[in-house]
């Protein structure tokens, strides 16, 4: 999975540079987040601007990251969801679990 990772203070911005987040690549995101948590980086923003499709594996990777961040007194926030991806979060009621922001700036300002 193509990821662009930028650290900004104690916040890590992860931009997913794939159109699909599915069983073929969501494991990569999960591993990357676990590595960041192991390094003590517990405040993540996931930028989903490029993602046009997400399946249950992709959602599972994000939920796993959310649980790991919460367990470390951190946070995992999402931003820039495409309409199709946003509707998947609403369908699964995960929009009630995650903090979702329209822009990366709004997500950064929420810390």
C-alpha positions, 0 to 999 in steps of 0.5 A: 500500500502506498502511504505518505507519512508525515510527522507534525509534532506528536501527531502523525499524518498518514495519507493513503495513496490508493483508490481501494482499501481492501483485503489486498492492502489493508494489512499494510496499513495495520502493520504501519500503524502498529509500528507507529504505536510501538514507537510511541506515536499515538495520535494519528490522522488518516487522510482518505482523500484518494480512497474511493472504495473501502471493504470490511478489511479496510474498515477492520484495519481502521477499527484496529488502529482506533482500538490500539490508539485508545488503549495508549491514550491516543487518538485516530481521526479520519479526514477527507472522506469521499462520498462513497467511503463516507456512506460505508461508514454511515451504513456500518455506523462507524461514523459514530465511532470515529471523529471524521473531519472534512479537511486535514486542517480541521483534524489538526485543529481538533487536538 
